[in-house]
Amino acid sequence: MDVIITGTSRGMGYETVLTMASAKKCRILAVSRNIQVLISLKHKVDALLNGSELIPLHIDFEQPGFDLELIRKIESIHFSPQIVINNAGLLITKPFEKLTESDFDRMFNVNVKSVFLIVRSLLKYLPQHAHIVNISSMGGLQGSVKFSGLSLYSASKAALCVLTECLAEELKIHNIQLNCLALGAVQTEMLEEAFPGYMAGINAKEMSKYIVEFALTGNRFYNGKVLPVSNSTP
């Protein structure tokens, strides 16, 4: 099985790579801006000795043309991803009045536009019944609790939720399923950046098990759905 996971240098993406590699023999194209972490992560996957392989890919979603780099890599290794987990995200925490146009562009480019470009680029390489899982946030759900300093982050994650719903409808013709997981608080570096000192009840390794299981089987039951994954309400 071929799998693409983005945002793999830390937190959720890092743990999801290890969980996926442990759960099923697969080739994982791990995408990150931090190539050194990917090399270290590759050694951990190799140490599993179960036939899984990690293929590091250094990409910066803030740089134009990254989608062309992705396609060049896919074609060079004859990759046909049955699962794509769009986990990469950018968080800039600022009061609304201090946010800039650059902050807007950066967060929407990484959190929304990168997913659009990845899915569009992959269309002719995805087999039937491929499952694309987009990782959003509870902050992107209408009616959920909102927090000061996260207006643009939450807005970008809301856009990702709706993009998932729309793409699932459009890609039915290709028998490709898309779903979105809106995650609640998970103990990661990003959470610490947003809420210093806050301790979540779930860590990245625990959540990665849920993500991997959903990526492997969720498209049998869901398509075009935005699913809240949180132990609190709303």
N, C-alpha and C positions, 0 to 999 in steps of 0.2 A: 504493500500500500504506500502511495505517495501522499505526503502531507506538507502543507505550507503553514507555518506559524510566524506571525510578525511580532515585533516588540519582545524579543527573547533574551535581552541582556540582563533582565532582573525581574523580580516579583512574579507576577502571574505567568507571563510568557516563559520565563526561565523554568518554572516548575511544571508548566504544561508540556514543555518539550520532554522533560524527564519522565513525566507520567505517561505520555503517549508512547515514548520509546520503550517503556517497561511493559505497557499494556498489550502492545501489538508489534510484531515485526514490521518495520516500516522504514522508508526513507523520509527524513524530515528536512525540508529546506527551511532553515532557521534564519530569519531576517532581523538584522539589527544594525544600528550605527556603530556599535562597539565590537569590533572584530576580535579583540583580545578575549573578551568574555565568551564569544562564540567558540573560539579555539579551545578554551578550557571546558566549555560545555560539551564539545565534541569528544573530548577525552572521557568524560563521564558516561556518555552514551556508548562509546566503544567498550567501556569497562563492564557494561551490562552483559556482553557476550551472548546476546540473543538474536543477533543478525540485524538489529536496527542500526541505521546509519544516519548521522547528522551531516548535512551539507551546509556549511556556513555561507551566508551571503551578506556582504556589507552594503547596506543601502540606507540612504538618508531621505526620508519622505519629504523633507523640506526642500530638497534639491530637484529642479526640473529634470525630467527625463528618467527618473528612477524606474518608471514602468518599462522603459526600453531595456534597462539593465536586467530587470526581472525576466523578461522574455528571452533575452540572450542566454541567460543562465538555464532557463527551463529547456530551451531547444538544445543546448550543448550537452545536457545530461539526460535528454529524452524523458522528461518528467511529465506525468499525467496526474495531477493532484485530485484525489478523491475527497480530501478534506482540506478546507482552507479556514484557518482561524485568524481573523483580523483582530489582533489584540493590541497593536501599537496605539499608544495614546500620548497626548501632550497636555499637561496641566500647568496653567499659569494662574496663580492665585493673587488677585488684586481687587481692591474696592473698585466699583464700577467707574467712578469718576477718574480713576488713574489708568484705566485700560486704554490701549492705543490701537490704531488701525493695524499695526504690526502684530500685536497680540491676537487680534481677531483673525487675521490671515493665517498666522502660524497654527493656531488651534484648529481652525476649520480645515486647513490644508492637511494636517496630520490625522485628525479625528474623523473627517468626512471625505474630503477629496481623495485621499490616498486609497480609501476603500473603493470608491468609484473607479479610480484608475486601475487598481488591481483586478477587480472583477471584470471590467471591460477588456483588459489585456488578456485575461486568462480564458475568455469564453471558448475559443477554439481548441483549447488544450484540456478542458474539463470533460471527463467522461460523464455519461448519463448517470443520474442519481448522485452526482457529487453534492457534498453538503458544505455550504459556506456558513460559518458561524461568526457573527460580528459581536464583539464585546463592547457593550455600552455600560451605562451607569444608572442606578436608581434616580440620580439627579436629573436624568434626561426624560423621566416619565412625567406626564401631566398628572398633577395632583399629589406628587410626592413632596416630601419636605425639601425645601431649598435652603441654601446657605450663602451668607454674604461672602463675596470674593470669588464665587464660582459661577457667575452668570454666563460668561461665554463658554466655559467648559461644559456646563449643563446644557446650554443651547446647542453646542456642537454634538453632544451625545444624543439629544433629542432628534436632531437632524439625521443621525445615523440610524435611529430606530425607524423613522419614516422611510428612509432610503431602503432599508431592509425590506419593509413591507411592499414597497413599489417594485423592487427588483425581483422579489419572489414571484410576483404576478407576471412580470415581463419575461422571466426566464422559465416559466412553466413549459413553454414550447420546446425548450432544450432538456426537459426533465432534470433540471438543477434546482435544488432546494436551498433556501436561505432562511436563517432564523437569527434572532438577536437575543443575547442574554444581558439583561440589565442588572448588574451586580450591585449588591449593597456593600457595606463596609467589610473590607478584607485587609488584614495586616500586611501591608506592602510599603515599600519606600514612598510610593506616590501618596498613600494615605497619610503617612507621617509628614509629608510636605504640606498637605492640605490641612491636616488637623494635628499639629505637633502635640505629642503626649497622649493622644487618644489610643486606646487599645481595643481593637476589634475582637469579636469572639471567634472569628474564623481566620486561619492563616492561608497563605498562598498555596501551599502544598495541598491542603484540604480542598480548597476551591478548584484546584487544577484537576482533581479526580472527578469532580462534577462536570467540568467543562469537557474533559476527554470522553467521558461516558456519553454525554449529550452529543458531542461531535460524531461519535461512532454510531449512535442509534437514534438520536432525536428526530432525524428527518423521516423516520418511519411513522412518526406520530404528529409532527408539526411541520408546517411550511408557512413562511411569511408571518411568523409570530414573534412578538416581543415579550419575553418571559422574565418577570422579576425574580431575581434570585437573592432573597434577603430574608432574614429572620425577624425583621421588624416591619410594622405597618403604620403609616403608608410608606 
